[in-house]
């Protein structure tokens, strides 16, 4: 009996070390875009609160480049123990797999979905001198004047460029894509009348819309935005299947244990629903979601299939 008791005590002493409760040290959240941008802001806000909930610090690490694919490659190759996760976006998991022929990861097979944290709409705007004052008039003008006008975007092959390409496919219109290095210069030239049209993120466009330097024609999403309540959605103007909405969600490497995944999902979902954190995110134009791993996995697959069709039809490839 004494030998069995000693053996049991020895085993009990070893088990906590081998199966320590997750998490027992800091977690790294890889943000694949530069510090200060919307992806980084969402990541840092969510990480701060989720870290409090988990009782461990979540350290944000920016690994940028190649439309976010460098950071996502690092996430996919990390040890699947829950201590390294990444912030996925429409770019990294929806469009990049079809734009980069030699992409180092599969957006579905190489990741464990954790939770989609927030969504953020995009908006189609025009210079006030542009003749179209409604989306209907815009469609008529573009159809009647193929390739007469250009639209500004924050980068060739980016979600906003592809979003406009998709809408033009839907309406059977043609416009010239004018690419810039980011939203700021694209907006500057649209406001200045150099380019008459822009399809851009809601947060970056909002100040110009509020000051009437741009006129909004339509916003993505299933309902109107409370900060621009007079701007109708694409859906309510007859384009119910058209929705180019930015999102930022946590993923881990493939093979993460279910209990670790679920604990992270719960912490991040609670974080974005925290009133103070949610208010800060809404100031940037992001709206808290915090869905389940299964729901997020379905969204990733849907985005992957959606953009595959758009990109193949447009015959776009990036090196």
TIVEX-910875 format. One record per atom (N, C-alpha, C): residue in one letter; y, x, z. Coordinates in steps of 0.02 Angstrom, whole numbers, padded with zeros to 5 digits, always signed. Each point is the difference from the previous one (the first is absolute). Example, Ala and Ser with C-alpha at 12.3 -4.5 7.8 and 13.67 -1.06 7.14 Angstrom:
residues 2
a-00284+00660+00390;a+00059-00045+00000;a+00060+00045+00000;s+00053-00018-00036;s+00059+00042+00003;s+00055-00039+00037;
//
This chain:
residues 319
x-00060+00041+00000;x+00060-00041+00000;x+00063+00042+00000;x-00003+00055+00039;x+00058+00044+00004;x+00015+00030-00068;x-00053+00022-00037;x+00010+00031-00065;x+00031-00050-00050;x-00025-00063+00002;x+00026-00051-00045;x+00073-00016+00015;x+00017-00003+00065;x+00069-00014+00019;x+00047+00056-00022;x-00022+00061+00009;x+00042+00057-00021;x+00010+00000-00076;x-00055-00016-00035;x+00005-00001-00073;x+00048-00055-00023;x-00003-00058+00032;x+00045-00055-00017;x+00072+00017+00013;x+00012+00033+00057;x+00068+00020+00017;x+00027+00051-00050;x-00044+00046-00020;x+00021+00051-00048;x+00017-00031-00067;x-00041-00050-00022;x+00014-00034-00063;x+00065-00039+00004;x+00012-00033+00056;x+00062-00038+00009;x+00061+00045-00003;x-00007+00060+00025;x+00056+00047+00000;x+00016+00024-00070;x-00053+00002-00044;x+00010+00024-00068;x+00028-00055-00045;x-00022-00062+00008;x+00018-00055-00045;x+00075-00011-00008;x+00040+00000+00054;x+00071-00012-00010;x+00032+00051-00047;x-00023+00063+00004;x+00029+00051-00043;x-00020-00010-00072;x-00064-00024-00010;x-00024-00009-00069;x+00028-00064-00031;x+00012-00050+00042;x+00023-00065-00026;x+00064-00020+00036;x+00049+00043-00001;x+00063-00015+00034;x+00032-00061-00032;x+00032-00040+00040;x+00033-00060-00025;x+00055+00018-00049;x+00001-00034-00056;x+00052+00012-00051;x+00063-00038+00018;x+00059+00033-00007;x+00011+00071-00016;x+00010+00041+00064;x-00023+00061-00001;x+00010+00043+00058;x+00046+00059-00015;x+00030+00001-00061;x+00052+00049-00017;x+00042-00029-00057;x+00057+00031-00015;x+00046-00028-00050;x-00032-00013-00068;x+00028-00050-00034;x-00022-00020-00067;x+00054+00021-00050;x-00021+00020-00059;x+00047+00017-00054;x+00003-00055-00051;x+00061-00023-00016;x+00011-00048-00054;x+00033+00037-00058;x-00036+00008-00054;x+00028+00033-00059;x+00041-00050-00041;x+00063+00015-00008;x+00045-00040-00042;x+00009+00039-00065;x-00021-00028-00057;x+00000+00039-00062;x+00066+00001-00038;x+00054-00020+00033;x+00066+00001-00031;x+00050+00033+00047;x+00059+00020-00026;x+00047+00039+00041;x+00027-00036+00061;x+00021+00040+00049;x+00031-00026+00060;x+00065-00036-00018;x+00012-00056+00035;x+00062-00037-00010;x-00005-00057-00049;x-00053-00001-00041;x-00009-00054-00048;x-00031-00061+00034;x-00007-00056-00037;x-00026-00061+00030;x-00072+00008+00026;x-00042+00037-00036;x-00069+00010+00023;x-00001+00038+00066;x+00041+00051+00005;x+00004+00041+00060;x+00027-00040+00059;x+00051-00040-00012;x+00030-00040+00053;x-00052-00049+00029;x-00035-00034-00044;x-00052-00047+00023;x-00054+00037+00038;x-00022+00057-00026;x-00052+00038+00033;x+00020+00022+00069;x+00060+00025+00008;x+00022+00025+00065;x+00010-00056+00051;x+00027-00056-00022;x+00008-00057+00045;x-00068-00026+00025;x-00046-00007-00047;x-00067-00025+00018;x-00037+00050+00043;x+00005+00064-00016;x-00035+00052+00037;x+00024+00004+00072;x+00064-00007+00010;x+00028+00005+00067;x-00028-00055+00046;x+00000-00061-00025;x-00023-00056+00041;x-00076+00000+00007;x-00036+00014-00055;x-00073+00001+00003;x-00024+00055+00047;x+00037+00056+00002;x-00017+00054+00046;x+00005-00023+00072;x+00052-00038+00014;x+00008-00028+00068;x-00059-00044+00018;x-00021-00042-00047;x-00054-00047+00012;x-00066+00038+00012;x-00011+00052-00039;x-00063+00039+00006;x+00001+00049+00057;x+00059+00017+00025;x+00005+00048+00054;x-00004+00072-00024;x+00010+00011-00065;x+00001+00067-00028;x+00055+00004-00053;x+00031+00056-00006;x+00053+00009-00050;x-00030-00002-00070;x+00035-00033-00046;x-00017+00002-00071;x+00054+00041-00035;x-00020+00058-00024;x+00047+00047-00030;x+00005-00012-00075;x+00060-00011-00026;x+00010-00011-00071;x+00007+00067-00035;x-00039+00009-00053;x+00002+00062-00040;x+00014-00019-00072;x+00056+00023-00027;x+00017-00015-00070;x-00032+00051-00046;x-00045-00024-00043;x-00031+00042-00052;x+00017-00032-00066;x+00050+00027-00034;x+00029-00035-00057;x-00023+00030-00067;x+00015-00037-00053;x-00011+00024-00067;x-00047-00043-00040;x+00009+00003-00067;x-00045-00033-00048;x-00009-00075+00015;x+00056-00034+00009;x+00000-00073+00012;x-00042-00020+00061;x+00000+00044+00050;x-00036-00015+00062;x-00073+00020+00000;x-00025+00025-00055;x-00072+00014-00005;x-00021+00063+00038;x+00047+00046+00012;x-00018+00060+00038;x-00017-00019+00072;x+00042-00041+00030;x-00013-00022+00068;x-00063-00043+00006;x-00012-00041-00050;x-00060-00042+00002;x-00063+00040-00011;x+00005+00053-00040;x-00058+00044-00009;x-00018+00033+00066;x+00051+00022+00037;x-00012+00030+00065;x-00031-00050+00049;x+00022-00062-00004;x-00028-00052+00043;x-00074-00011-00016;x-00016-00005-00064;x-00068-00013-00021;x-00047+00056+00021;x+00025+00062+00003;x-00042+00058+00015;x-00003+00015+00075;x+00037-00037+00040;x+00000+00013+00072;x-00066-00022+00032;x-00012+00024+00060;x-00059-00021+00038;x+00007-00073+00018;x-00052-00041-00011;x+00006-00072+00011;x-00009-00021+00073;x+00038+00031+00043;x-00007-00015+00072;x+00058-00041+00028;x+00047-00019-00044;x+00056-00041+00022;x+00061+00039+00021;x-00006+00066+00003;x+00056+00041+00023;x+00046+00022-00057;x-00019-00014-00062;x+00045+00010-00057;x-00004-00062-00044;x+00057-00033-00008;x+00005-00059-00043;x+00061+00010-00045;x+00006-00042-00051;x+00055+00007-00046;x+00034-00067-00013;x+00060+00003-00026;x+00038-00061-00016;x-00004-00012-00076;x-00041-00047-00020;x-00011-00015-00070;x+00054-00048-00026;x+00012+00002-00065;x+00050-00043-00032;x-00028-00026-00066;x+00039-00044-00031;x-00019-00024-00067;x-00008+00059-00048;x+00044+00050+00007;x-00003+00059-00044;x-00065+00038+00009;x-00018+00014+00063;x-00058+00043+00012;x-00067-00035-00014;x-00002-00066+00010;x-00064-00034-00006;x-00003-00052-00057;x+00057-00019-00027;x+00000-00048-00054;x+00012+00030-00068;x+00052+00041-00007;x+00019+00026-00066;x-00025+00070-00015;x+00004+00046+00049;x-00018+00070-00012;x-00070+00009-00028;x-00050-00037+00024;x-00068+00010-00027;x-00005-00011-00075;x+00046-00038-00029;x-00003-00014-00072;x+00050+00042-00039;x+00044+00035+00035;x+00051+00042-00033;x-00021+00073-00004;x-00038+00023+00050;x-00020+00070+00004;x-00074+00007-00015;x-00018+00024-00059;x-00070+00005-00020;x-00043+00043+00046;x+00030+00049+00033;x-00038+00047+00041;x+00014-00011+00075;x+00014-00061+00019;x+00014-00014+00070;x-00060+00019+00044;x+00014+00031+00057;x-00053+00028+00043;x-00033-00050+00046;x+00020-00063-00003;x-00031-00050+00044;x-00008-00067-00035;x-00047-00039+00026;x-00009-00069-00022;x+00032-00044+00053;x+00047-00044-00020;x+00038-00039+00050;x-00043-00049+00040;x-00058-00017-00025;x-00044-00047+00036;x-00055+00036+00037;x-00036+00044-00035;x-00059+00032+00029;x+00016+00055+00051;x+00058+00032-00005;x+00014+00059+00041;x+00041-00015+00063;x+00011-00064+00015;x+00042-00017+00057;x-00030-00058+00041;x+00020-00001+00063;x-00015-00056+00045;x+00065-00039+00011;x+00005-00061-00025;x+00061-00040+00014;x+00006-00014+00074;x+00060+00007+00026;x+00013-00015+00071;x+00043-00062+00007;x+00062+00003-00023;x+00044-00058+00003;x+00060+00010-00045;x+00017-00052-00038;x+00061+00001-00040;x+00057-00019+00046;x+00047+00045+00011;x+00051-00009+00051;x+00056-00047-00021;x+00030+00012-00057;x+00058-00039-00021;x+00000-00010-00075;x+00039-00048-00023;x+00013-00009-00071;x+00076+00001-00011;x+00021+00015-00060;x+00071+00002-00016;x+00010-00021-00073;x+00044-00048-00013;x+00007-00026-00068;x+00039+00047-00046;x-00006-00013-00064;x+00041+00032-00051;x+00045-00053-00032;x+00051+00024-00034;x+00050-00048-00025;x+00025+00021-00069;x+00006-00049-00044;x+00027+00012-00067;x+00074-00017+00001;x+00041+00051-00016;x+00073-00009+00003;x+00031+00025-00064;x+00061-00024-00013;x+00036+00021-00060;x+00072+00017+00019;x+00031+00040-00042;x+00072+00012+00006;x+00036-00067-00011;x+00053-00013+00038;x+00035-00065-00007;x+00024-00015-00071;x+00008+00051-00042;x+00022-00011-00069;x-00057-00020-00047;x-00061+00004+00024;x-00057-00018-00041;x+00002-00075-00015;x-00015-00021-00061;x+00010-00071-00018;x-00045-00049+00038;x-00060+00020+00020;x-00045-00046+00034;x+00019-00011+00073;x+00005-00063+00020;x+00017-00016+00069;x-00058-00029+00039;x-00055-00014-00035;x-00060-00025+00032;x-00060+00036-00031;x-00057-00007+00032;x-00061+00032-00027;x-00018-00031-00067;x+00009-00065-00006;x-00015-00033-00063;x+00043+00028-00057;x+00064+00009+00013;x+00045+00028-00050;x-00018+00072-00016;x-00022+00037+00052;x-00021+00069-00010;x-00060+00003-00048;x-00048-00042+00011;x-00060-00001-00042;x+00019-00017-00072;x+00042-00050-00010;x+00022-00018-00067;x+00036+00058-00034;x+00044+00033+00037;x+00039+00056-00028;x-00046+00057-00021;x-00047+00018+00043;x-00045+00057-00015;x-00044-00016-00059;x-00026-00060-00003;x-00043-00019-00057;x+00039+00001-00065;x+00063-00020+00003;x+00041-00004-00061;x+00028+00068-00021;x-00002+00049+00047;x+00030+00065-00015;x-00048+00056+00021;x-00056+00008-00034;x-00049+00051+00019;x+00029+00071-00003;x-00010+00035+00055;x+00022+00070+00007;x+00075+00011-00007;x+00039-00054+00007;x+00072+00009-00002;x+00026+00029+00066;x-00030-00022+00055;x+00024+00021+00066;x-00052+00043+00036;x+00023+00037+00049;x-00045+00040+00041;x+00000-00023+00072;x-00050+00020+00037;x-00003-00014+00072;x-00009+00065+00037;x+00035+00006+00055;x-00004+00060+00041;x-00058-00005+00049;x-00032+00056+00012;x-00054+00001+00050;x+00001+00067+00037;x-00033+00001+00057;x+00002+00058+00044;x-00047+00055-00020;x-00034-00005-00056;x-00045+00052-00023;x-00052-00027-00048;x-00012+00035-00053;x-00049-00021-00050;x-00069-00006+00032;x-00032-00057-00011;x-00066-00010+00027;x+00000-00024+00072;x+00059-00006+00030;x+00005-00025+00068;x-00012-00075+00001;x-00007-00028+00060;x-00015-00071+00006;x+00054-00043-00031;x+00064+00020+00007;x+00054-00040-00028;x+00001+00002-00076;x-00016+00059-00028;x-00005+00005-00072;x-00058-00043-00026;x-00057+00006+00033;x-00059-00038-00020;x+00009-00075+00012;x+00036-00016+00054;x+00014-00070+00013;x+00040-00033-00055;x+00048+00037-00027;x+00040-00026-00055;x-00041-00003-00064;x-00042+00051-00010;x-00044+00000-00059;x-00046-00061+00001;x-00025-00016+00060;x-00045-00058+00007;x+00037-00065-00016;x+00062-00007+00025;x+00037-00061-00013;x+00015-00007-00075;x+00017+00056-00032;x+00013-00002-00072;x-00064-00018-00038;x-00057+00022+00024;x-00063-00021-00031;x-00010-00075+00005;x+00017-00027+00058;x-00009-00072+00012;x+00045-00042-00046;x+00063+00022-00007;x+00047-00041-00039;x+00001+00019-00075;x-00036+00053-00017;x+00000+00021-00070;x+00066+00031-00022;x+00032+00036+00046;x+00064+00032-00015;x-00006+00076-00003;x+00052+00031-00028;x+00002+00073-00005;x+00068+00026+00023;x-00003+00050+00045;x+00061+00034+00023;x-00015+00074+00005;x+00053+00040+00001;x-00008+00072+00008;x-00002+00018+00073;x-00049+00040+00019;x-00006+00023+00070;x+00042+00063+00009;x+00048-00004+00046;x+00044+00057+00014;x-00017+00024+00071;x-00032+00058+00004;x-00025+00025+00064;x+00048+00048+00034;x+00004-00005+00066;x+00042+00043+00041;x-00043+00031+00055;x+00029+00048+00034;x-00035+00032+00056;x+00019-00036+00065;x-00025-00060+00007;x+00014-00039+00060;x+00043-00061-00014;x+00002-00044+00050;x+00038-00062-00007;x+00075+00010+00000;x+00024+00049+00039;x+00072+00009+00007;x+00035+00012-00067;x-00021+00049-00040;x+00034+00010-00064;x-00011-00058-00049;x-00058-00032+00004;x-00014-00058-00043;x+00048-00057+00016;x+00011-00012+00064;x+00046-00053+00020;x+00072+00018-00018;x+00019+00063+00007;x+00067+00022-00016;x+00016-00015-00073;x-00046+00016-00044;x+00012-00011-00072;x-00003-00074-00018;x-00038-00040+00036;x-00001-00071-00014;x+00065-00033+00022;x+00023+00019+00059;x+00064-00025+00024;x+00057+00022-00046;x-00005+00061-00026;x+00052+00026-00045;x-00004-00026-00071;x-00052-00037-00016;x-00006-00028-00066;x-00033+00045-00052;x-00024+00059+00022;x-00033+00045-00047;x-00066-00031-00024;x-00035-00031+00047;x-00061-00037-00015;x+00010-00070+00029;x-00014-00054-00037;x+00019-00067+00024;x-00049-00033+00049;x-00062+00024+00004;x-00051-00035+00038;x-00038+00048+00045;x-00021-00024+00059;x-00041+00041+00044;x-00050-00044+00038;x-00060+00027+00006;x-00052-00032+00041;x-00014+00050+00056;x+00017-00019+00062;x+00000+00050+00053;x-00020-00031+00067;x-00011+00044+00048;x-00018-00022+00068;x+00058-00040+00031;x-00019-00049+00038;x+00049-00042+00034;x+00047+00039+00045;x-00024+00045+00044;x+00045+00035+00046;x+00055+00040-00034;x-00018+00036-00054;x+00050+00042-00032;x+00050-00041-00042;x-00022-00057-00025;x+00044-00042-00041;x+00046-00044+00041;x-00021-00017+00061;x+00036-00049+00040;x+00075+00013+00007;x+00023+00061+00017;x+00072+00011+00008;x+00041-00017-00063;x-00028+00015-00059;x+00035-00013-00062;x+00000-00074-00017;x-00050-00035+00022;x-00002-00072-00010;x+00048-00036+00046;x+00003+00024+00062;x+00046-00030+00049;x+00073+00010-00020;x+00014+00057-00033;x+00069+00016-00020;x+00016-00027-00069;x-00047-00035-00031;x+00008-00029-00067;x+00008+00052-00055;x-00024+00061+00012;x-00001+00050-00052;x-00061-00009-00046;x-00048-00039+00023;x-00057-00019-00040;x-00012-00075+00009;x-00031-00031-00050;x-00017-00071+00004;x-00076-00006-00001;x-00028-00031+00051;x-00072-00008+00005;x-00023-00061-00041;x-00055+00010-00036;x-00028-00054-00040;x-00064-00028+00031;x-00039+00043+00032;x-00063-00023+00029;x-00027+00051+00048;x-00037-00023+00050;x-00029+00044+00050;x-00075-00013+00004;x-00039+00051+00012;x-00072-00009+00006;x-00018-00027+00069;x-00063-00019+00007;x-00022-00030+00063;x-00011-00074-00008;x-00033-00030+00049;x-00017-00070-00004;x+00054-00047+00027;x+00050+00029+00033;x+00055-00042+00025;x+00066+00039-00003;x+00054-00036+00001;x+00066+00032-00003;x+00012+00045+00060;x+00040+00050-00012;x+00016+00047+00054;x+00059-00027+00041;x-00007-00003+00066;x+00054-00028+00041;x+00066+00039-00005;x-00003+00063-00021;x+00062+00039-00006;x+00035-00013-00067;x-00037-00031-00048;x+00030-00021-00063;x-00028-00070-00017;x+00018-00049+00040;x-00031-00066-00007;x+00015-00036-00065;x+00052+00021-00036;x+00019-00033-00062;x-00036+00028-00061;x-00039+00053+00010;x-00035+00032-00056;x-00070-00029-00005;x-00016-00035-00055;x-00066-00030-00007;x-00054+00052-00014;x-00061-00017+00017;x-00056+00044-00014;x-00021-00007-00073;x-00038+00049-00023;x-00030-00005-00067;x-00046-00061-00002;x-00038-00010+00055;x-00049-00054+00002;x+00032-00068-00011;x+00056-00013+00034;x+00031-00066-00006;x+00036-00009-00066;x+00005+00054-00040;x+00030-00004-00066;x-00052+00001-00056;x-00062-00013+00020;x-00053-00008-00050;x-00048+00057-00008;x+00007+00054+00041;x-00043+00059-00007;x-00040+00009+00064;x-00046-00047+00012;x-00036-00002+00063;x-00049+00058+00009;x-00025+00027-00054;x-00049+00055+00004;x+00033+00069+00000;x+00066+00001-00005;x+00036+00064-00001;x+00027+00016+00069;x-00026+00052+00030;x+00024+00020+00067;x-00009+00075+00010;x+00054+00036-00006;x+00000+00072+00011;x+00033+00013+00067;x-00040+00003+00051;x+00025+00008+00068;x-00023+00066+00028;x+00046+00038+00027;x-00018+00063+00032;x-00036-00014+00066;x-00048+00043+00017;x-00033-00006+00065;x-00017+00070+00026;x-00008+00004+00066;x-00015+00063+00033;x-00055-00014+00051;x-00059+00030-00011;x-00056-00015+00044;x-00038+00063+00021;x-00030-00003+00058;x-00037+00057+00028;x-00072+00000-00026;x-00021+00059-00024;x-00069+00010-00021;x-00026+00064+00032;x-00066+00004+00008;x-00031+00061+00023;x-00050+00024-00052;x-00031+00057+00011;x-00051+00023-00046;x-00060-00048+00000;x-00038+00001-00052;x-00061-00041-00002;x-00047+00022+00055;x-00037-00048+00028;x-00049+00017+00051;x+00025-00003+00071;x+00060-00024+00012;x+00024-00007+00069;x-00043-00050+00038;x-00017+00013+00062;x-00039-00048+00040;x+00038-00066+00007;x-00036-00055-00001;x+00031-00066+00003;x+00042-00009+00063;x-00025+00024+00057;x+00036-00011+00062;x+00066+00039+00001;x+00001+00059-00030;x+00061+00040-00005;x+00049-00035-00047;x-00026-00020-00058;x+00042-00036-00049;x+00032-00062+00031;x-00040-00039+00036;x+00025-00062+00028;x+00051+00012+00056;x-00009+00054+00037;x+00048+00015+00053;x+00067+00021-00030;x-00003+00039-00054;x+00062+00018-00035;x+00033-00060-00032;x-00040-00043-00031;x+00027-00059-00032;x+00035-00045+00050;x-00031-00009+00057;x+00031-00042+00052;x+00066+00030+00024;x+00001+00065+00011;x+00060+00033+00025;x+00057-00004-00050;x-00014+00014-00064;x+00052-00002-00050;x+00024-00071-00013;x-00045-00049+00000;x+00020-00069-00010;x+00045-00024+00057;x-00019+00017+00061;x+00042-00018+00057;x+00067+00036-00003;x+00000+00061-00025;x+00062+00039-00004;x+00051-00033-00046;x-00021-00020-00060;x+00048-00028-00048;x+00022-00071+00020;x-00040-00033+00043;x+00019-00066+00024;x+00041+00002+00064;x+00007+00059+00028;x+00043+00007+00058;x+00071-00019-00019;x+00033-00044+00036;x+00066-00026-00021;x+00051+00055-00015;x+00004+00051+00042;x+00050+00052-00011;x-00016+00041-00062;x-00064+00017-00009;x-00021+00039-00058;x+00008-00041-00064;x-00019-00064+00003;x+00006-00044-00058;x+00072-00008-00022;x+00045-00005+00049;x+00072-00007-00016;x+00026+00061-00036;x-00021+00059+00022;x+00022+00062-00033;x-00027+00004-00071;x-00062-00022-00010;x-00029+00002-00067;x+00035-00050-00046;x+00016-00057+00026;x+00033-00051-00041;x+00069+00022-00021;x+00032+00043+00039;x+00065+00028-00019;x-00006+00041-00064;x-00058+00030-00012;x-00011+00041-00060;x-00024-00042-00059;x-00011-00065+00011;x-00025-00043-00053;x-00076-00007+00001;x-00033+00027+00051;x-00072-00006+00006;x-00018-00057+00047;x-00055-00034-00015;x-00020-00057+00040;x-00070+00011+00029;x-00006-00004+00066;x-00063+00016+00034;x-00058-00044-00024;x-00058+00032-00005;x-00061-00035-00021;x-00055+00013+00051;x-00027+00062+00000;x-00051+00017+00049;x-00064-00039-00008;x-00032+00003-00059;x-00060-00038-00012;x-00063+00038+00021;x-00058-00029-00012;x-00064+00030+00021;x-00024+00051-00051;x-00047+00043+00019;x-00029+00047-00048;x-00030-00035-00061;x-00035-00055+00011;x-00030-00036-00056;x+00053-00028-00047;x+00052-00028+00028;x+00054-00028-00042;x+00036+00055-00039;x+00011+00057+00033;x+00034+00055-00033;x-00044+00029-00056;x-00065+00003+00012;x-00046+00024-00052;x+00003-00043-00062;x+00004-00065+00010;x+00005-00046-00057;x+00065+00010-00038;x+00054+00013+00036;x+00065+00012-00032;x-00002+00063-00042;x-00030+00053+00026;x-00004+00063-00037;x-00039-00010-00065;x-00056-00034+00004;x-00040-00012-00061;x+00038-00042-00050;x+00036-00051+00025;x+00039-00043-00045;x+00056+00039-00035;x+00035+00042+00037;x+00054+00040-00028;x-00028+00049-00052;x-00056+00030+00016;x-00033+00048-00045;x-00016-00034-00067;x-00029-00059+00002;x-00019-00035-00061;x+00061-00025-00038;x+00051-00023+00036;x+00060-00026-00032;x+00035+00053-00041;x+00011+00058+00030;x+00037+00053-00034;x-00041+00034-00054;x-00065-00002+00006;x-00043+00026-00053;x+00014-00036-00065;x+00004-00066+00003;x+00013-00040-00059;x+00068+00014-00030;x+00051+00003+00043;x+00069+00012-00023;x+00007+00068-00033;x-00027+00052+00033;x+00008+00068-00024;x-00040+00013-00064;x-00060-00028-00003;x-00040+00009-00061;x+00034-00034-00059;x+00028-00058+00011;x+00034-00036-00055;x+00060+00038-00024;x+00036+00033+00047;x+00060+00039-00018;x-00018+00069-00025;x-00063+00021+00010;x-00025+00065-00022;x+00042+00057+00030;x+00005+00000+00067;x+00039+00051+00035;x-00047+00047+00037;x+00013+00065-00007;x-00036+00051+00038;x+00049+00054+00022;x-00008+00024+00061;x+00040+00054+00026;x-00044+00061+00013;x+00029+00058-00004;x-00037+00062+00011;x-00001+00019+00073;
//
